[in-house]
Amino acid sequence: MTEKWSPENWRTMPVKHLPSYPDAEALTAAEQQLSVYPPLVFAGEARKLKKALAKVSEGKAFLLQGGDCAESFKEFHPNNIRDTFKVLLQMAVVLTFGGAVPVVKVGRLAGQFAKPRSSPTEEIGGVSMPSYLGDII
């Protein structure tokens, strides 16, 4: 059985898409700063979503997930977030009416700033360069 993930043991877990950080001190400083921030999602919210997704898996609800495949900091603006939520809510109303089951709405937001790549490099115009891993990297 695999070991359960925890904040203390995550470095021991297998990784496939990890960027290279040449400045170990800067990486450590960033990790320390992030460790003092509150969670992005609270445990109660995760438990509520887990229950809702169980209903989806039983065919008693419908999952609607929406958002951009890749996000940029330049376009991450309250108006864009609001507009995405509006579209998701409008779609959920139609699906609820048409499907006669609850719709579990999941926004794919603020998590697509980093993108996994199958290769650490890519060739553009005959030039080999590091693969773009997203704005956050």
Secondary structure as UniProt FT lines:
FT   TURN            7..9
FT   HELIX           10..12
FT   HELIX           24..35
FT   HELIX           43..57
FT   TURN            58..59
FT   STRAND          62..67
FT   TURN            73..75
FT   HELIX           78..99
FT   STRAND          103..108
FT   STRAND          121..124
FT   TURN            125..126
FT   STRAND          127..130
FT   TURN            135..136
//
